[in-house]
Amino acid sequence: MPQFNFYSAIEQIGAEPWNSLRRDDYPFISYEFLHALEHSGSVTAQTGWQPCHLVVTEAEQIHAAMPLYLKSHSYGEYVFDWSWADAYQRNGLEYYPKLLTAIPFTPCYGPRLMFHASCNSDQQHALTRQILAAIQQLASQYKASGWHGLFLEDSLLDKASHPELHYRLGTQYHWFNRNYQIFDSFLETFSSRKRKNLRKERNKITEHNIQHRFITGAQLTDEMLSQFYQFYQITYLKRGRNGYLKEAFFHQLRDTLTGQIIICFAYDMNYSDTEAVAGALFLRDQQTLYGRYWGALAEYDSLHFETCYYQGIEYCIQHQLQRFDPGAQGEHKIQRGFEPIETWSAHWLAHPGFHQAVERFTEEEEQMLRQEMNYLRQRLPFRQTE
């Protein structure tokens, strides 16, 4: 019989057992990324993210694993359930703690439940049902209001097999590489007016005499990472709070995911070619570039768009990556050639009445979002084809 074990730190599981289940080089489910979050102090019980990662074993063989957290708030998730928590409070019920399967502070869809390569499709479906049952038992033990799985791309999205879950549609904006050779090849797909507007935006960077440089992996010095961390904190301080991540997190990523971390620094050449004025941090795998964090010391017209979007597109074209995920939200990405895509989360609430209310909410929200996505697709900058 399979054993379902929960661990309060990913280092209790170990890098080799965890990574042995990975099917590709998607960085966020890796032991290295999750361990950096915990080891740096960014993800702890004190910060409202108590790890309780699930590992399924049988006869000392690991069969499946899933990141899992006991949450005391809803910060850093990017699938917003504040209205649900408010409804609980207004009815004299506790919404927190709740159980969450997600990558902390990372709204990038991808695998959340990993299986050993020997598990066939039927075994995966059976194990998934057992895992959800084990999570419901854990929720009862912790008096958690329910379980939520965010930005899913795996067997947890099999709606027919999991009628006890409600599925929630979300929208993001991604860029897709259609065999472009250079950035201008991409621009040629735009209508004349939209192409002119984008070139005007990029020309502002040239007029400011700003240059961009990509620094990868081992070339990132401690000084560069500290400089970037300053940019990162400035972005959050503008919103009135500190960033979620500790500086040690970025240093550990540099040391453990060396081939997948990239920072694009921007230099104002009017003042210095060694002291950056802005930077954007990316992670990558074999297929996709992920834009994660950004910040700047000063305001420059169009600098954010250039550093976070256009430089990322050029990187994808140069390195033949197929997709660019620049981060959550932002309808302003539409006019820059980022296309609306569906993202999905799954939800189970222990309270029957609220479980039914969430079902109605997600159904109505999905209808509204689909109408909005159809409208946004009509606003894409691309030329109409016959």
C-alpha positions as CSV (number, residue, x, y, z in Angstrom):
1,M,0.0,0.0,0.0
2,P,1.3,3.5,-0.8
3,Q,2.4,5.6,2.1
4,F,1.5,9.4,2.2
5,N,4.1,11.4,4.1
6,F,4.2,15.1,4.7
7,Y,7.5,17.0,5.3
8,S,8.0,20.3,7.1
9,A,11.1,21.1,5.0
10,I,12.1,20.0,1.5
11,E,15.6,19.2,2.7
12,Q,14.1,16.4,4.7
13,I,13.2,14.8,1.4
14,G,16.5,15.5,-0.4
15,A,17.5,16.7,-3.8
16,E,18.0,13.3,-5.5
17,P,14.7,11.7,-4.5
18,W,12.7,14.9,-5.4
19,N,14.5,15.7,-8.7
20,S,14.3,12.0,-9.8
21,L,10.6,12.7,-10.5
22,R,11.0,15.7,-12.7
23,R,10.1,15.2,-16.3
24,D,11.9,18.2,-17.8
25,D,14.0,21.3,-16.7
26,Y,11.0,23.5,-15.7
27,P,12.9,25.4,-13.0
28,F,10.3,26.2,-10.4
29,I,9.4,22.6,-9.3
30,S,13.1,21.8,-8.9
31,Y,14.5,21.0,-5.5
32,E,17.0,23.8,-6.0
33,F,14.4,26.5,-6.4
34,L,12.1,25.3,-3.6
35,H,15.1,24.8,-1.3
36,A,16.4,28.3,-2.0
37,L,13.1,29.7,-0.9
38,E,13.2,27.8,2.4
39,H,16.9,28.0,3.1
40,S,17.0,31.8,2.6
41,G,14.1,32.3,5.0
42,S,11.7,33.6,2.4
43,V,9.3,30.7,2.8
44,T,8.8,29.7,6.5
45,A,6.1,29.3,9.0
46,Q,7.0,32.8,10.2
47,T,6.4,34.3,6.8
48,G,3.0,32.4,6.5
49,W,4.3,29.6,4.3
50,Q,4.7,26.4,6.4
51,P,6.0,23.7,4.1
52,C,4.2,20.3,4.4
53,H,5.4,18.8,1.1
54,L,3.8,15.5,0.2
55,V,5.8,12.4,-0.9
56,V,4.1,9.1,-1.8
57,T,6.2,5.9,-1.3
58,E,5.7,2.2,-1.6
59,A,8.2,-0.5,-0.7
60,E,10.8,2.4,-0.1
61,Q,10.3,3.5,-3.7
62,I,9.2,7.1,-4.3
63,H,6.2,7.2,-6.6
64,A,5.0,10.8,-6.4
65,A,5.6,14.2,-4.8
66,M,3.9,17.6,-4.6
67,P,4.8,20.9,-3.1
68,L,2.4,21.8,-0.3
69,Y,2.1,24.6,2.1
70,L,-0.1,25.5,5.1
71,K,-0.9,29.2,4.6
72,S,-2.0,31.8,7.1
73,H,-2.7,34.5,4.5
74,S,-3.1,34.8,0.7
75,Y,-0.1,37.0,-0.2
76,G,2.3,35.9,-2.9
77,E,-0.2,33.6,-4.7
78,Y,-1.5,35.6,-7.7
79,V,-4.9,33.8,-7.8
80,F,-6.9,36.1,-5.6
81,D,-9.2,34.7,-3.0
82,W,-9.5,37.7,-0.7
83,S,-13.3,37.9,-1.3
84,W,-13.6,34.3,-0.2
85,A,-11.7,34.9,3.0
86,D,-13.8,38.0,3.6
87,A,-17.0,36.0,3.1
88,Y,-15.8,33.4,5.7
89,Q,-15.1,36.2,8.2
90,R,-18.5,37.8,7.7
91,N,-20.1,34.5,8.5
92,G,-18.0,34.0,11.7
93,L,-15.8,31.3,10.1
94,E,-12.0,30.9,9.8
95,Y,-10.6,30.8,6.3
96,Y,-7.0,30.5,7.5
97,P,-5.1,28.3,7.7
98,K,-5.6,26.8,4.2
99,L,-3.6,24.2,2.3
100,L,-1.9,25.4,-0.9
101,T,-0.1,23.6,-3.8
102,A,1.8,26.3,-5.6
103,I,5.2,27.7,-6.3
104,P,5.6,30.6,-3.8
105,F,5.6,34.0,-5.4
106,T,5.6,32.4,-8.9
107,P,2.6,32.7,-11.2
108,C,4.0,30.4,-13.9
109,Y,2.0,27.4,-14.9
110,G,3.7,24.1,-14.9
111,P,3.8,20.7,-13.2
112,R,2.7,20.6,-9.6
113,L,2.3,16.9,-9.1
114,M,5.3,14.7,-10.1
115,F,5.2,11.0,-10.7
116,H,7.9,8.4,-11.1
117,A,8.6,7.4,-14.7
118,S,7.4,3.9,-14.0
119,C,3.8,5.1,-13.2
120,N,1.5,4.7,-16.2
121,S,-1.5,6.9,-16.9
122,D,-4.0,4.7,-15.0
123,Q,-1.7,4.6,-12.0
124,Q,-1.2,8.3,-12.1
125,H,-5.0,8.9,-12.0
126,A,-5.5,6.5,-9.2
127,L,-2.6,8.0,-7.2
128,T,-4.0,11.5,-7.8
129,R,-7.3,10.6,-6.3
130,Q,-5.6,9.1,-3.3
131,I,-3.4,12.1,-2.9
132,L,-6.4,14.4,-2.9
133,A,-8.0,12.2,-0.2
134,A,-4.9,12.4,1.9
135,I,-4.8,16.2,1.6
136,Q,-8.5,16.4,2.7
137,Q,-7.5,14.3,5.8
138,L,-4.6,16.7,6.4
139,A,-6.9,19.7,6.1
140,S,-9.1,18.2,8.8
141,Q,-6.1,17.6,11.0
142,Y,-5.0,21.2,10.7
143,K,-8.6,22.6,10.7
144,A,-7.8,24.1,7.4
145,S,-10.6,25.6,5.3
146,G,-9.6,23.7,2.2
147,W,-7.0,23.1,-0.5
148,H,-6.0,25.2,-3.5
149,G,-3.8,24.2,-6.4
150,L,-2.5,27.1,-8.5
151,F,-1.3,27.4,-12.1
152,L,-1.8,23.7,-12.8
153,E,-0.6,21.7,-15.8
154,D,-0.9,18.1,-14.8
155,S,-3.3,15.3,-13.8
156,L,-4.9,17.6,-11.2
157,L,-6.6,19.3,-14.2
158,D,-8.5,16.2,-15.1
159,K,-12.0,17.6,-14.4
160,A,-13.8,14.4,-15.1
161,S,-11.8,12.5,-12.6
162,H,-12.1,15.0,-9.8
163,P,-15.7,16.2,-9.5
164,E,-15.0,17.3,-5.9
165,L,-12.8,20.1,-7.2
166,H,-13.9,23.4,-8.7
167,Y,-11.8,24.9,-11.4
168,R,-11.0,28.6,-11.8
169,L,-10.0,30.2,-15.1
170,G,-7.4,32.9,-15.2
171,T,-5.7,35.0,-17.9
172,Q,-2.1,35.8,-18.6
173,Y,-0.3,37.2,-21.6
174,H,2.5,35.2,-23.3
175,W,4.7,35.7,-26.4
176,F,5.1,32.9,-28.8
177,N,8.1,32.4,-31.2
178,R,6.8,31.7,-34.7
179,N,10.3,31.0,-36.1
180,Y,11.3,34.6,-36.0
181,Q,14.9,35.2,-37.1
182,I,15.3,38.8,-35.7
183,F,13.1,41.2,-33.8
184,D,12.1,43.0,-37.0
185,S,10.7,39.7,-38.3
186,F,8.3,39.7,-35.3
187,L,7.5,43.4,-35.9
188,E,6.6,42.7,-39.5
189,T,3.6,40.8,-38.3
190,F,2.2,44.0,-36.7
191,S,-0.1,46.4,-38.4
192,S,1.7,49.5,-39.7
193,R,0.4,51.8,-36.9
194,K,1.2,49.4,-34.1
195,R,4.6,48.7,-35.6
196,K,5.4,52.4,-35.7
197,N,4.3,52.8,-32.1
198,L,6.5,50.0,-30.8
199,R,9.6,51.3,-32.7
200,K,9.0,54.7,-31.3
201,E,9.0,53.2,-27.8
202,R,12.3,51.4,-28.4
203,N,13.9,54.5,-30.0
204,K,13.4,56.3,-26.7
205,I,15.9,53.9,-25.1
206,T,18.4,54.8,-27.8
207,E,17.8,58.5,-27.2
208,H,18.4,58.0,-23.5
209,N,21.7,56.3,-24.4
210,I,20.8,53.2,-22.5
211,Q,22.4,49.9,-23.2
212,H,21.3,46.5,-22.1
213,R,23.5,43.5,-21.2
214,F,22.5,39.9,-20.3
215,I,24.6,38.4,-17.6
216,T,24.1,34.6,-17.0
217,G,24.8,32.2,-14.2
218,A,28.4,32.0,-13.0
219,Q,29.1,35.5,-14.5
220,L,26.8,37.0,-11.9
221,T,29.0,38.4,-9.2
222,D,27.9,38.9,-5.6
223,E,28.1,42.6,-6.3
224,M,25.7,42.3,-9.3
225,L,23.3,40.2,-7.3
226,S,23.3,42.8,-4.5
227,Q,22.7,45.5,-7.0
228,F,19.8,43.7,-8.5
229,Y,18.4,43.0,-5.0
230,Q,18.3,46.8,-4.5
231,F,16.3,47.1,-7.7
232,Y,13.9,44.4,-6.6
233,Q,13.3,46.0,-3.2
234,I,12.7,49.4,-4.8
235,T,9.8,47.9,-6.8
236,Y,8.1,46.7,-3.7
237,L,8.8,49.8,-1.6
238,K,6.9,51.8,-4.2
239,R,3.9,49.7,-3.2
240,G,4.5,50.4,0.5
241,R,6.1,47.1,1.6
242,N,9.2,45.0,1.4
243,G,9.8,42.3,-1.2
244,Y,8.9,38.8,-0.3
245,L,12.3,37.3,-1.1
246,K,15.5,37.6,0.9
247,E,18.8,38.5,-0.8
248,A,20.2,35.1,0.0
249,F,17.6,33.5,-2.2
250,F,19.1,35.1,-5.4
251,H,22.6,34.1,-4.4
252,Q,21.6,30.5,-3.8
253,L,19.8,30.4,-7.2
254,R,23.0,31.7,-8.9
255,D,24.9,28.8,-7.2
256,T,22.4,26.0,-7.8
257,L,20.5,26.9,-11.0
258,T,23.5,28.4,-12.6
259,G,22.5,27.5,-16.2
260,Q,18.9,28.8,-15.8
261,I,19.2,32.3,-14.2
262,I,19.8,35.4,-16.2
263,I,19.7,39.1,-15.4
264,C,19.3,41.8,-18.0
265,F,21.0,45.0,-16.7
266,A,20.4,48.4,-18.1
267,Y,23.2,51.0,-18.1
268,D,22.8,54.7,-18.6
269,M,25.9,55.4,-20.7
270,N,25.7,59.1,-20.1
271,Y,26.8,58.4,-16.5
272,S,28.4,54.9,-16.2
273,D,29.0,51.8,-18.2
274,T,29.5,49.7,-15.1
275,E,26.8,50.9,-12.6
276,A,23.4,49.7,-13.8
277,V,20.3,51.8,-13.4
278,A,17.8,48.9,-13.8
279,G,17.6,45.2,-14.1
280,A,15.2,42.3,-14.8
281,L,15.8,38.8,-13.6
282,F,14.7,35.8,-15.8
283,L,14.8,32.1,-15.5
284,R,14.7,29.7,-18.5
285,D,14.3,26.1,-19.5
286,Q,14.7,24.4,-22.9
287,Q,11.5,25.9,-24.2
288,T,10.5,29.0,-22.2
289,L,11.9,32.2,-20.8
290,Y,10.2,33.4,-17.5
291,G,10.3,37.0,-16.6
292,R,10.3,37.2,-12.8
293,Y,11.5,40.3,-11.0
294,W,12.4,43.9,-12.0
295,G,13.4,47.2,-10.6
296,A,15.0,50.6,-11.4
297,L,16.9,53.4,-9.6
298,A,15.3,56.1,-11.7
299,E,12.3,56.7,-14.1
300,Y,13.1,56.5,-17.8
301,D,10.4,56.6,-20.4
302,S,9.8,53.1,-21.8
303,L,12.6,51.5,-19.8
304,H,10.4,49.0,-18.1
305,F,8.9,47.8,-21.5
306,E,12.4,47.5,-23.0
307,T,14.1,45.7,-20.1
308,C,11.3,43.3,-19.2
309,Y,9.6,42.7,-22.6
310,Y,11.6,43.6,-25.7
311,Q,14.9,42.4,-24.4
312,G,13.2,39.1,-23.4
313,I,11.7,38.7,-26.9
314,E,15.1,39.3,-28.5
315,Y,16.7,36.7,-26.1
316,C,14.0,34.1,-27.1
317,I,14.6,34.7,-30.8
318,Q,18.4,34.5,-30.4
319,H,18.3,31.3,-28.3
320,Q,15.3,29.8,-30.2
321,L,13.0,29.6,-27.2
322,Q,9.4,28.9,-28.1
323,R,7.6,30.9,-25.4
324,F,8.1,34.0,-23.2
325,D,6.1,34.2,-19.9
326,P,6.7,37.8,-18.7
327,G,4.8,37.5,-15.5
328,A,1.2,37.9,-14.2
329,Q,-1.4,40.4,-15.2
330,G,-1.0,43.5,-17.5
331,E,-3.3,44.1,-20.4
332,H,-0.7,46.6,-21.6
333,K,1.2,43.6,-22.9
334,I,-1.5,43.0,-25.6
335,Q,-0.4,45.9,-27.8
336,R,3.1,44.6,-27.6
337,G,2.3,41.2,-29.1
338,F,1.7,39.1,-25.9
339,E,-1.3,36.9,-26.5
340,P,-4.0,36.1,-23.8
341,I,-3.8,32.5,-22.6
342,E,-5.8,30.4,-20.1
343,T,-4.4,29.5,-16.7
344,W,-6.2,27.2,-14.3
345,S,-6.4,26.6,-10.6
346,A,-8.3,23.9,-8.6
347,H,-10.2,24.4,-5.3
348,W,-11.8,22.3,-2.6
349,L,-13.4,23.8,0.4
350,A,-14.4,21.7,3.4
351,H,-17.5,23.7,4.2
352,P,-20.3,22.4,2.0
353,G,-22.1,25.8,1.7
354,F,-19.0,27.7,0.7
355,H,-17.9,24.9,-1.6
356,Q,-21.2,25.4,-3.5
357,A,-20.8,29.2,-3.4
358,V,-17.3,28.9,-4.9
359,E,-18.7,26.7,-7.6
360,R,-21.2,29.3,-8.7
361,F,-18.6,32.0,-8.4
362,T,-16.1,30.2,-10.6
363,E,-18.7,29.4,-13.3
364,E,-19.9,33.1,-13.5
365,E,-16.3,34.3,-13.5
366,E,-15.3,32.0,-16.3
367,Q,-18.1,33.3,-18.5
368,M,-17.0,36.9,-17.9
369,L,-13.3,36.1,-18.5
370,R,-13.9,34.3,-21.7
371,Q,-15.8,37.3,-23.1
372,E,-12.9,39.5,-21.9
373,M,-10.3,37.2,-23.6
374,N,-12.2,37.3,-26.9
375,Y,-12.2,41.1,-26.7
376,L,-8.5,41.2,-25.9
377,R,-7.7,38.9,-28.9
378,Q,-9.3,41.5,-31.1
379,R,-6.9,44.1,-29.8
380,L,-3.7,42.2,-30.7
381,P,-1.5,44.3,-32.9
382,F,-1.0,41.7,-35.7
383,R,-2.1,42.4,-39.3
384,Q,-5.3,40.8,-40.4
385,T,-4.8,37.9,-42.8
386,E,-7.1,36.8,-45.5
